[in-house]
Amino acid sequence: MTYKELEHTYSQTSPEQFTSFMHTVKKARNAGGLTLFGISNMLCRIADSEIEECRRIGSKGNAMDADERQRLVMSSKVLACSLVLLCESRSRKEARIRSLLFLEYSSYLYSRKYDLTEVMMNCGCYAMTTPGFTWSMIETSIGTDMLVFKMLGHARFDKSQKLEEVSMDGAGSLSLKNGILHISSAQSRDSDVIAFSNHNRTIEVCTRNIRDERLKASNMDDISAVDHFASIFMQVQEESKKTRPKKQEKELVRYGKYSIVLGKEQKDDSGLAYLECTPLGTLYDGTCEIKEEELVKGIFTHELIEYLYEQDVIENAELVDEEEPPLFSIREAYKAYCRKQADADVIDKRVYEARVIDIFKGSTPDKDRVRLISDKGYAGLMRVNGEYRKGDIETVCTAFVHPLGDELFINMDKPAFDCNEKPGGFDGESILEDFTVTRNDALANLDGKTEAPDMSSSANESIVKSVATIISLSSTDDSMERFRNLLSAAFILNVAGDSHGRDTVLARAEFLGQCLRAAEGIPVKDKRTSLRLDEREKWIVSALGFLEKPDDCTGAASLLQNASDEDEKEIAKLLMLHSLSHTCPDDVKCKPEDIRRRICMVLGVDDHFRGTEYKGGGKYGKGELENVEFKASYVMSNKDGKPDLYYQGRGQVFEAVCGFMNKNGGTVYVGVNNYGDPLTAEGYGIKGDLAWFSKNFDTVKMTRSSQLRHPLPHSSTANRTVPSSVH
């Protein structure tokens, strides 16, 4: 039997006839015309031809129809058959790929039944000796449910025979080795900066930013800490793209993309400013120029010059004219930057300061527009609704982004009258900081030597995508673990360069994160709602906002009218009850905590419910928050209770201080336990610190006075206030 014949037989097989297809395979094997390896190879090729279609079907989730489900089941059975044969032939590497693919399909079909993570880790790291099911089980099974169940309980692995490491470097890095999946925010594997771990520490997520105390999500189960870490993690991954090899030295070719180093500002005959530039990583060593043009609607090239600096580098500039001097356009690079930044501001509904470039006069007064440049350096237009002068600083927000043909329109508007958000400040010296890179970064991008193609790279990519899907869909009763699973899957897909899959998983994580915020009694972040959330999720996120607005009876009543399914109706009724109990306490008596708990039960996050006694922060809260940090002592080490000023004060406390100062500020409480309660023991906390400073005052004074150039007060006169703040 040839592969063509087997493929034709499979294409003619319906789900009901799959057993006869297996008989055909078994008959070919018994006839001796094909080796065990040959038959398993044919089955693997059939399975490979179905991967993209099966992933498309699986991404539908519950929306897949009966025919699509049957097709997914058939492909899963083909993989199961190949697994049995691969284990018999001891094809360990192939077995890893097929077993992970089988588990991926199973997670599409039975994601709410099984936690596949442990067996997935074993499949990825160790040689499989048996998949846990037999050929006869595959023949008799109607679906794949029994096969998955058997695999979870009976799959066997030879852990003395470890498979080679699966690793991938992209925006961040990933490795699968020795039973541990390690995900890093950048191309770095520092095992001592783990942020959180799942599944008995088999999945480790870490960041390169070791100095930021606010990334310590591992020590808490607080949604705000993990959510904040996820944001920082993705930002670091975006930054790490700058160090990836991109280009090698080459000749200038028209319409090619290059990194250009900005030169000095010049004036043409009409007095209009323009910039000289030099292309990096090319054979051309002369001076070039940047083309004068409208970049996005409302701003021209020369109007950016005052915000750019000599020796800044703009990547992806396009050579539009090869004649001397060569002419580069930064239009497409700037448009891409503007769209990314503006889209983010629309989603966040961010308020910021923008500078007036000029007033555009239309053919009629209603077509007049103010031309502005934002605090992130992208330009926009706003209707004229007052007196404006060039150079004025206005507080605005981005209303919407509208690409029209080759043009990009970014529309700005005045923020809502009741907006109390502090606007992002306009700093003309740094507004294009994220649009440009340094010369060193640009050279690192260009000088990185492209390695020889890795024959296993495509296999690794398939493995990594399977792993991400299995993690994101594996069942678990812990809602916070589900949230971490989704984030881990999104981080993996980002490393693999699957932006669509990453955004889809992040949307699911964002929705679950909003539900967990409600469970912890933290206001939902409605303004950050992703455009990728489905209508039901958007409705629920909007509804959860009414937990913080009990006075709005009218809004709560409107939820009842717009509710479409039973869960939405139940949530709307509870929010209406919450509102009535607040506005009419004598007639309706319900505790807000009870209402919130019942809503969490509907959303499936009641396991993470926290009453007011669990809220963190403050003086004295019950736990740390992203802007609150508790430290027991400035001198006494947490490890052994002995004095260690360098580790504790200069290390632990100063790291927290630096983390807050580099972000949005925060408060460090020194002399309190993990729950924020003051430590009163004589030899520990503030009392222990003061006693040690008093005993060692002369030594500390000599060291510190030489550094600070002024005398130090004795500890007996020092401020004994427990909390120490950093803003």
C-alpha positions in Angstrom: 0.0 0.0 0.0 1.3 3.4 -1.0 0.7 6.7 0.9 -1.5 7.9 -2.0 -3.7 4.8 -1.6 -3.9 5.2 2.2 -4.7 9.0 1.9 -7.4 8.3 -0.7 -9.0 5.6 1.6 -8.9 8.1 4.5 -10.5 10.8 2.4 -13.4 8.4 1.6 -13.9 7.4 5.2 -16.8 8.8 7.3 -16.7 8.9 11.1 -18.9 5.8 11.2 -16.5 3.9 8.9 -13.3 4.7 10.8 -13.0 1.2 12.2 -12.9 -0.2 8.7 -10.1 2.3 7.9 -8.2 0.9 10.9 -8.7 -2.6 9.6 -7.2 -1.6 6.3 -4.1 -0.3 8.1 -3.8 -3.4 10.2 -4.2 -5.6 7.1 -1.4 -3.8 5.3 0.8 -4.2 8.4 0.1 -8.0 8.7 0.7 -8.5 5.0 4.3 -7.5 5.5 4.4 -5.1 2.6 5.1 -2.1 4.9 7.3 -1.8 8.0 6.0 -0.6 11.3 7.8 2.7 10.8 6.4 3.0 7.3 2.8 2.7 8.4 3.2 5.1 11.4 4.9 7.6 9.0 1.9 7.5 6.7 -0.5 8.1 9.5 1.6 11.0 10.7 1.6 12.5 7.2 -2.2 12.3 7.1 -2.5 13.9 10.6 -0.1 16.7 9.5 -2.2 17.5 6.5 -5.2 18.2 8.8 -3.4 20.4 11.4 -4.4 23.8 10.2 -8.0 22.8 9.6 -8.3 21.1 13.0 -6.9 24.2 14.7 -9.4 26.4 12.9 -12.2 24.1 14.0 -10.9 23.9 17.6 -10.7 27.7 17.9 -14.5 27.8 17.5 -14.9 26.1 20.9 -18.6 25.4 21.6 -19.5 27.0 18.3 -18.2 24.1 16.2 -21.0 22.1 14.6 -21.5 18.3 14.7 -19.7 17.7 11.4 -16.7 19.7 12.5 -16.5 17.9 15.8 -16.5 14.6 14.0 -13.7 15.7 11.8 -11.7 16.7 14.8 -12.4 13.3 16.5 -11.3 11.5 13.3 -8.0 13.4 13.2 -7.5 12.7 16.9 -8.0 8.9 16.3 -5.4 9.0 13.5 -3.0 10.5 16.0 -3.9 7.9 18.6 -3.2 5.1 16.1 0.1 6.7 15.1 1.0 6.9 18.8 0.5 3.2 19.4 2.8 2.4 16.5 5.4 5.0 17.3 5.7 3.6 20.9 6.1 0.1 19.5 8.8 1.3 17.1 10.4 3.5 19.8 10.3 6.6 17.7 10.6 8.9 20.7 10.9 12.3 19.0 7.9 11.7 16.7 5.9 10.4 19.6 6.4 13.7 21.5 5.0 15.7 18.6 2.0 13.4 18.0 1.2 13.1 21.7 1.1 16.8 22.2 -1.0 17.3 19.1 -3.4 14.6 20.3 -3.7 16.4 23.7 -4.2 19.7 21.9 -7.2 18.3 20.0 -8.5 16.7 23.2 -8.4 20.1 24.9 -10.5 21.5 22.1 -13.0 18.7 22.6 -13.0 18.2 26.4 -11.4 21.4 27.8 -13.8 21.5 30.8 -13.3 17.9 31.8 -9.6 17.2 32.1 -6.5 18.9 33.3 -4.0 17.7 30.7 -1.0 19.7 32.0 0.9 17.0 33.8 0.8 14.5 31.0 1.6 17.2 28.5 4.8 18.1 30.5 5.8 14.4 30.5 5.1 14.0 26.8 7.2 17.0 26.0 10.2 16.0 28.2 10.5 12.3 28.4 10.4 9.2 26.2 6.9 7.7 26.0 6.8 3.9 26.4 3.0 3.5 26.1 0.3 6.0 25.4 -2.1 4.3 27.9 -4.5 3.0 25.3 -4.3 0.2 22.8 -5.3 -0.3 19.1 -8.5 -2.2 20.2 -9.5 0.7 22.4 -9.3 3.1 19.5 -11.4 0.7 17.4 -14.2 0.4 20.0 -14.3 4.0 21.2 -17.0 6.2 19.7 -15.2 9.4 20.5 -11.9 10.1 22.1 -13.1 10.7 25.7 -12.1 7.2 26.9 -8.7 7.5 25.1 -8.0 10.8 27.0 -9.1 9.3 30.3 -6.8 6.2 29.7 -3.9 8.4 28.7 -4.2 10.5 31.9 -4.1 7.4 34.1 -2.0 4.9 32.2 0.5 6.7 29.9 4.0 5.6 30.8 7.3 7.4 30.4 11.0 6.4 30.7 12.2 9.4 32.7 15.8 8.2 32.4 15.6 8.9 28.7 15.1 12.6 28.4 14.2 14.2 25.1 16.2 17.1 23.8 15.3 20.6 25.0 12.6 22.5 23.1 13.7 26.1 23.0 12.5 29.2 21.2 13.7 32.8 21.2 11.5 35.5 19.8 10.0 38.3 21.8 11.2 36.6 25.0 12.3 33.0 25.3 10.9 29.6 26.1 12.4 26.3 27.1 10.9 22.8 27.8 13.3 20.6 29.6 13.5 18.1 32.5 9.8 18.4 33.2 9.7 22.2 33.5 8.3 24.7 31.1 10.3 28.0 31.5 8.9 31.2 30.0 11.0 34.4 30.1 10.0 37.9 29.2 13.2 38.4 27.3 16.0 36.3 25.9 17.3 35.5 29.3 16.9 32.6 31.7 17.6 33.8 35.2 16.0 31.2 37.4 16.1 33.4 40.5 13.5 35.9 39.2 10.5 33.7 38.9 7.3 35.7 39.1 4.8 32.9 39.4 4.6 29.1 39.0 1.7 26.8 38.2 1.0 23.0 38.4 3.4 22.1 41.2 6.1 24.4 39.8 6.2 22.7 36.4 5.5 26.0 34.7 7.8 28.9 35.6 7.2 32.4 34.4 10.0 34.9 35.0 11.1 38.4 34.0 14.4 39.9 33.2 13.7 42.9 35.4 15.1 41.6 38.6 15.1 45.0 40.4 11.4 45.7 40.3 9.8 44.7 43.6 6.3 45.2 42.1 6.7 42.1 39.9 6.7 39.8 42.9 3.4 38.1 41.9 4.8 34.8 43.1 4.2 35.7 46.8 0.5 36.6 46.4 -2.7 35.4 44.9 -3.9 39.0 44.3 -5.3 39.8 40.9 -3.8 43.3 40.9 -0.3 42.0 41.4 -0.5 39.3 38.7 -2.3 41.6 36.3 0.4 44.3 36.8 3.1 41.7 36.3 1.5 40.6 33.0 1.5 44.1 31.7 5.2 44.6 32.6 6.0 41.1 31.1 4.5 42.0 27.7 6.2 45.4 27.8 9.6 43.7 28.3 8.9 41.3 25.5 8.2 44.2 23.2 11.4 45.8 24.3 13.4 42.6 23.7 12.4 42.7 20.0 14.9 45.5 19.6 17.8 43.1 20.2 16.7 40.5 17.7 18.8 40.2 14.5 17.1 41.8 11.5 19.4 43.0 8.8 22.9 42.5 7.4 25.1 44.9 5.5 23.7 45.4 1.9 23.5 47.9 -1.0 20.9 50.6 -1.2 17.9 49.4 -3.2 14.9 51.6 -4.0 11.8 50.9 -1.8 14.0 48.9 0.6 13.7 49.3 4.4 16.7 50.7 6.3 17.7 52.0 9.7 18.8 55.6 9.4 20.9 57.7 11.8 19.7 61.3 12.0 22.1 64.1 11.3 22.0 67.8 11.7 19.1 70.0 10.9 19.4 71.9 7.6 17.4 74.6 5.8 16.5 74.6 2.1 16.3 77.6 -0.1 12.8 78.5 1.1 13.9 78.3 4.7 12.1 75.0 5.4 13.9 72.7 7.9 14.9 69.2 6.9 17.2 66.5 8.3 20.2 64.8 6.9 20.7 61.1 7.7 23.0 58.1 7.2 21.8 54.5 6.5 23.2 51.9 8.9 24.4 48.5 7.8 24.8 49.4 4.1 27.7 49.9 1.7 26.7 53.5 1.2 28.8 55.9 3.3 27.5 59.3 2.0 24.9 61.7 3.4 21.2 61.2 2.7 18.1 63.3 3.4 14.6 62.6 4.8 11.7 63.4 2.5 9.4 66.3 3.4 5.7 65.0 3.3 2.6 64.7 5.3 3.1 61.7 7.5 -0.4 61.3 9.0 -3.2 63.8 8.7 -2.2 66.8 10.6 1.6 66.7 10.7 4.5 67.1 8.2 8.0 65.8 8.4 9.6 69.1 9.3 7.2 69.5 12.3 8.8 66.5 14.0 12.3 67.8 13.8 12.2 69.7 17.1 11.4 66.4 18.9 14.2 64.4 17.3 17.9 64.3 18.2 21.1 64.0 16.3 22.3 60.3 16.3 18.8 59.0 17.0 18.0 56.0 14.7 14.7 55.5 12.9 14.1 51.9 11.8 12.2 50.8 8.7 12.7 54.0 6.8 12.0 53.5 3.1 14.4 54.5 0.3 12.1 56.4 -2.2 14.7 58.0 -4.4 18.2 56.7 -5.3 19.4 59.9 -7.0 22.1 61.9 -5.1 21.5 62.6 -2.3 19.3 59.5 -1.6 15.9 60.3 -0.2 14.3 58.3 2.7 10.7 58.4 3.7 9.8 57.8 7.4 6.0 58.0 6.6 5.2 54.3 6.9 7.3 53.8 10.0 5.7 56.8 11.7 2.2 55.7 10.6 2.7 52.3 12.2 4.0 53.9 15.4 1.1 56.3 15.5 -1.5 53.7 14.9 -0.2 51.4 17.6 0.0 54.1 20.2 -3.3 55.7 19.3 -5.2 52.4 19.3 -3.8 51.7 22.8 -5.1 55.1 24.0 -8.5 54.5 22.5 -8.9 51.2 24.4 -7.6 52.7 27.6 -9.6 55.9 27.2 -6.5 57.7 28.3 -6.5 61.5 29.0 -3.3 63.3 28.1 -1.7 66.7 27.2 -1.1 67.6 23.6 0.6 70.6 22.0 -1.1 72.7 19.3 0.8 72.6 16.1 -1.4 74.9 14.1 -5.0 75.6 13.1 -6.2 74.1 9.8 -8.6 76.4 8.0 -11.3 74.5 6.0 -13.5 75.7 3.2 -16.2 76.5 5.8 -15.8 77.1 9.6 -17.3 73.7 10.5 -14.4 72.1 8.7 -11.7 74.0 10.7 -9.5 71.6 12.7 -6.8 72.0 15.4 -3.6 70.1 14.6 -2.1 68.6 17.7 0.8 66.3 18.7 0.3 64.1 21.7 2.5 63.3 24.7 3.5 60.0 22.9 4.4 61.9 19.7 1.6 60.9 17.4 -0.4 63.6 15.7 -4.1 64.1 15.5 -7.0 66.5 14.5 -9.7 68.0 16.7 -12.7 70.2 16.0 -12.3 73.9 16.8 -14.5 74.6 19.8 -12.6 77.5 21.4 -9.7 79.8 21.0 -6.4 78.1 20.2 -2.9 79.4 19.6 0.2 77.6 18.2 2.2 76.1 21.1 -0.8 75.9 23.6 -1.0 72.8 25.7 -4.5 71.2 25.7 -5.9 68.3 27.7 -7.5 65.8 25.3 -8.2 62.2 24.6 -8.1 60.1 21.4 -11.6 59.5 20.1 -10.9 57.1 17.3 -8.4 56.0 14.7 -9.5 55.9 11.1 -7.3 54.6 8.3 -8.7 55.8 4.9 -6.9 54.4 1.9 -3.3 55.4 2.2 -4.1 58.1 4.8 -4.3 57.8 8.6 -6.7 60.0 10.5 -6.4 60.2 14.3 -9.2 62.2 15.9 -8.9 63.8 19.2 -11.5 65.4 21.5 -11.9 67.1 24.8 -12.3 64.5 27.7 -15.7 64.1 29.4 -16.6 66.9 31.8 -16.6 64.5 34.7 -13.2 63.0 34.0 -11.0 63.2 37.1 -8.0 61.3 35.7 -4.6 63.0 35.9 -3.5 63.6 32.3 -0.3 62.4 30.9 2.1 65.3 30.8 3.5 66.7 27.6 7.3 66.5 27.6 8.8 67.8 24.3 12.2 66.2 25.0 10.9 62.6 25.1 7.7 62.3 23.2 9.3 60.3 20.4 11.5 58.2 22.7 9.7 55.0 21.7 9.7 55.8 18.0 13.5 56.0 17.8 16.2 53.6 19.0 19.8 54.2 20.0 22.6 53.7 17.6 23.9 50.8 19.7 20.5 49.0 19.6 20.2 49.6 15.9 23.7 48.1 15.3 22.9 45.2 17.5 19.8 44.5 15.3 21.8 44.8 12.1 25.0 43.0 13.2 23.4 39.9 14.6 24.6 37.1 12.4 21.8 34.9 11.1 22.4 31.3 12.1 22.0 28.3 9.8 18.4 27.2 9.5 17.4 24.8 12.3 15.7 21.8 10.8 13.7 21.3 14.0 12.5 24.9 14.2 9.2 24.1 12.5 8.7 21.1 14.7 9.4 23.3 17.8 6.9 25.8 16.6 4.2 23.2 16.4 5.1 21.8 19.8 5.1 25.3 21.4 1.6 26.1 19.9 0.3 22.8 21.1 1.6 23.4 24.6 0.0 26.9 24.7 -3.4 25.6 23.7 -3.3 22.7 26.2 -2.3 25.1 29.1 -5.0 27.6 28.1 -7.8 25.0 28.0 -6.8 22.6 30.8 -9.5 22.3 33.4 -8.8 23.4 37.0 -11.0 24.4 39.9 -8.8 27.2 41.0 -9.9 30.4 39.1 -6.6 32.2 39.8 -4.7 29.3 38.3 -6.9 29.5 35.2 -6.0 33.1 34.9 -2.3 32.3 35.2 -2.7 29.5 32.7 -4.2 32.0 30.2 -1.4 34.5 30.7 1.2 31.7 30.4 -0.4 30.6 27.1 -0.4 34.2 25.8 3.3 34.7 26.7 4.2 31.4 24.9 2.3 32.4 21.8 4.0 35.8 21.8 7.4 34.1 21.9 6.3 32.0 19.0 5.2 35.1 17.0 1.5 34.1 16.9 0.1 37.6 17.5 -3.5 36.5 16.6 -3.5 33.6 19.0 -1.8 35.7 21.7 -4.5 38.5 21.4 -7.3 35.9 21.5 -6.0 34.3 24.7 -5.2 37.7 26.3 -8.8 38.7 25.7 -10.0 35.6 27.6 -7.5 36.4 30.3 -8.6 40.0 30.5 -12.3 38.9 31.0 -11.4 36.4 33.7 -9.2 39.0 35.3 -12.1 41.4 35.5 -14.2 38.7 37.2 -11.4 38.0 39.7 -11.2 41.7 40.5 -14.9 41.6 41.4 -14.2 38.5 43.6 -11.5 40.5 45.5 -13.7 43.5 45.9 -11.5 45.6 43.5 -13.3 47.9 41.0 -13.2 46.5 37.5 -11.1 48.4 35.0 -13.8 49.2 32.5 -11.7 51.6 30.5 -9.3 48.9 29.6 -11.9 46.6 28.0 -10.4 44.9 25.0 -12.0 45.3 21.6 -11.6 41.6 21.2 -14.0 40.6 24.0 -17.2 39.1 22.7 -20.5 40.8 23.3 -21.4 38.7 26.4 -18.1 39.4 28.0 -18.4 43.2 27.3 -21.9 43.1 28.9 -20.6 41.4 32.0 -17.6 43.7 32.4 -19.9 46.7 32.0 -22.3 45.3 34.5 -19.6 44.6 37.1 -18.9 48.3 37.1 -22.3 48.8 38.9 -20.9 47.1 42.0 -19.1 50.5 42.6 -22.1 52.5 41.7 -25.0 51.4 44.0 -26.7 54.8 43.6 -27.4 54.3 39.9 -30.8 52.5 40.0 -31.6 53.6 36.5 -28.5 52.0 35.1 -29.0 48.8 37.0 -32.6 48.7 35.7 -31.4 49.0 32.1 -29.2 45.9 32.6 -32.3 43.9 33.1 -33.7 45.0 29.7 -30.4 44.3 27.9 -29.7 40.9 29.5 -29.8 38.1 26.9 -29.1 34.8 28.7 -29.9 33.3 32.1 -26.5 34.2 33.6 -26.8 37.8 32.5 -30.4 38.1 33.9 -29.3 36.7 37.2 -26.4 39.1 37.4 -28.7 42.0 36.5 -31.2 41.0 39.2 -28.5 40.8 41.8 -27.2 44.3 40.8 -30.7 45.7 41.0 -31.0 44.2 44.5 -27.7 45.7 45.4 -28.8 49.2 44.2 -32.2 49.0 46.0 -30.6 47.8 49.3 -28.4 50.9 49.1 -31.0 53.5 48.2 -33.9 51.9 50.3 -32.1 50.3 53.2 -35.3 50.2 55.3 -37.3 48.2 52.7 -34.6 46.0 51.2 -31.9 44.5 53.4 -29.0 42.8 51.6 -25.4 42.9 52.5 -23.1 44.1 49.6 -20.7 41.2 50.3 -23.5 38.7 49.9 -24.5 40.2 46.6 -21.0 40.2 45.3 -20.5 36.6 46.5 -23.6 35.4 44.6 -22.4 37.2 41.4 -19.0 35.5 41.7 -20.8 32.1 41.9 -22.6 32.9 38.6 -19.2 33.9 37.1 -17.4 30.8 38.4 -14.9 32.7 40.5 -16.5 32.2 44.0 -13.4 30.1 45.0 -11.4 33.3 45.0 -14.0 35.4 46.8 -12.6 37.7 49.4 -14.4 39.8 52.0 -13.4 43.2 53.2 -11.2 41.7 55.8 -8.8 40.4 53.1 -8.3 43.7 51.4 -4.6 44.7 51.2 -2.6 47.9 51.6 -3.2 50.8 53.8 -2.4 51.3 57.5 -2.8 48.5 58.3 -4.2 46.4 55.4 -4.2 42.6 55.2 -1.8 42.2 52.3 0.5 43.9 49.8 -0.7 45.6 46.7 1.0 46.7 43.5 1.7 50.1 45.3 2.1 48.8 48.9 5.0 46.8 50.2 5.6 45.4 53.7 9.1 45.0 55.2 9.7 43.6 58.6 12.9 45.4 59.3 15.6 47.7 57.8 18.5 45.9 59.5 17.4 42.4 60.7 17.5 39.8 58.0 14.3 37.8 57.3 16.3 34.7 56.8 17.9 34.3 60.3 16.9 37.4 62.3 20.6 38.5 62.4 21.7 42.1 61.4 22.4 42.3 57.7 22.1 46.0 56.6 23.4 45.3 53.1 20.9 42.6 52.3 17.9 44.0 54.1 18.1 47.8 53.9 20.3 48.3 50.8 18.8 45.3 49.1 15.2 44.4 50.0 14.0 47.9 51.1 15.8 49.9 48.5 14.7 47.6 45.7 11.1 48.2 46.7 11.8 52.0 46.8 13.5 52.0 43.4 10.6 49.9 41.9 8.0 52.5 43.1 10.1 55.5 42.0 10.5 53.9 38.5 6.7 53.4 38.2 3.7 55.3 39.6 4.9 55.7 43.2 3.9 53.7 46.3 4.3 53.1 50.0 6.9 51.0 51.8 5.9 50.1 55.4 9.0 49.1 57.5 8.4 47.3 60.8 5.3 45.4 59.9 4.5 41.7 59.2 3.0 40.2 56.1 -0.5 41.4 57.2 0.6 45.0 57.8 0.4 44.7 61.6 3.2 46.4 63.6 6.0 44.2 65.0 6.4 44.9 68.7 9.2 42.5 69.6 12.2 44.2 71.2 14.8 42.6 69.0 13.0 42.9 65.7 11.1 45.4 63.5 11.7 49.1 64.2 12.7 48.5 67.8 15.4 46.1 66.8 16.5 48.5 64.1 16.8 51.4 66.5 18.6 49.3 69.1 21.1 48.1 66.5 21.7 51.7 65.2 22.2 53.0 68.7 24.7 50.2 69.5 26.6 50.7 66.2 26.1 54.5 65.8 29.7 55.5 65.6 30.5 53.0 62.9 27.4 54.0 60.8 28.2 57.7 61.3 31.7 57.4 59.9 30.5 55.6 56.8 27.4 57.7 56.1 28.8 61.1 56.9 31.7 60.5 54.4 29.1 59.7 51.8 26.5 62.4 52.6 28.9 65.1 53.6 26.9 66.1 56.7 26.6 64.7 60.2 23.9 62.1 61.1 21.4 62.4 64.0 21.6 59.8 66.7 19.0 57.0 66.4 17.4 58.1 69.8 16.3 61.4 68.0 15.2 59.7 64.8 11.7 59.6 63.6 10.0 56.4 65.0 7.0 56.5 62.7 6.4 53.0 61.3 5.3 53.7 57.7 7.9 55.2 55.3 6.4 56.4 52.0 7.7 56.9 48.5 5.7 58.8 46.0 
